[in-house]
Amino acid sequence: MKSRILVYLAAVVMLSMIVPIALFEATEDAEGQEPGQPLLLNNMELFMTEGMAMSALPPESNEWQAIVIPNGFIKDGLRGRNLLPIGHTYWMDVGMWSTQPLRETINLGGKVEVVIYATREEGSGAVSSDFEFTIMRGTEPLLVLGVSNERIEDGVDNRITALDWFPSNNDTTIEAGTPISLMIRAKCNGGATMKYGSTDVPSGFHFASNALQIQNIFMDKDKVTVEYKDAFMVPWIKLYTELKVAGIVQPNYQINSEMNSINRTREIIWQRESPPDTYEVFLSMSYHYSGENNISDTRTLKVEKPYVSSFDSVKNFIGAAFPWVLLIIIIIFAWYMIAKSRKKVWRRRFKELPEPMMVLSDHKKKRSWKKVNKDRKQNNRENRKVEKKRKEFDDDDEFSLFKRKQKKAPSRRPSVSINLNKETAMEELEL
């Protein structure tokens, strides 16, 4: 009995040690097994443009470009020996269109749809053709799409479409500095013309990528700044952009752009006055002018009230008040200089007063000097009148043959003789 109990206890102890270890290992394995999620990509298009180039921007003109689809039918007889009047249709190169080298590394994925437009001269009849479309990473083929027995009618634009898929995990990459190319070959038994580069015939191919990415959105009291990356380096003014702050669309004529050399992004800046508060900001961007295939982001941003220290407050106050303080100092200094100058003038004038008046107050001395100055001016006017009459009398003397030349009297300042004693001065002041 005791042996059974000991065996039972030993088994319990062993189980208590094994079970936690097993649970720990199972939990650790479960946490380490994170299923890989495919990278999220956005639909976009590349369009054929003039000069055998490709652009992420859609055509804006109705003037189309054209390239010949060669006639691949050759009369080479039986097995190429030209013994019988029969022939074969061979694959012929149509052309290759390429983008500029990418600025950023991008991922490709999703459904691929190649669309071209082909036609024949009216009255020339219809032909059939096979097409092969190769999407290339530089010179390396990534995906080959094909269609067979496409009928090309004369006098109309025939839309030719080819469909396929990139790998589902979206891990097809194109490195920075490498272009994307589309090479077209045709097996046509009569020749045709391919159109592209206009709003009516927007030839190109559709796929998914992360070429255009919104990196960040910032907001302060003066502006809203958006950081984004564009692998195709499309001019920012050509992008479709829509910014809403608190549900209100911000006008695009108040924006400008800068390059951020630190994180290799471009910034678009909307000028906007925003008081301290919390705002919901919505941004939409696209290569297409209509906003088609756009990417978007919504964020809640807070504009903080700027912190100003006591020192900064004093500095700002002094900086704002300094012009007014300087103006007040200039006015006080000017008033002081004028008062000082007038005081000197009156001191000089007081010296002209008689001695008995010097004991009077400054106010009474000013009144006395003004009275004396008035009398002096009156005396000067009377002297000038007398002098003028005397000259007129001399000029009217008709009996003198020779007029004596009047000698100029030495100029002296006419003055009024003042012989007053102290009592007389006081009496005049009292009057």
Summary of the structure (lengths in Angstrom):
residues: 431
radius of gyration: 51.7
end to end distance: 149.9
largest distance: 184.1
contacts: 1118
relative contact order: 0.11
helix: 30%
strand: 36%
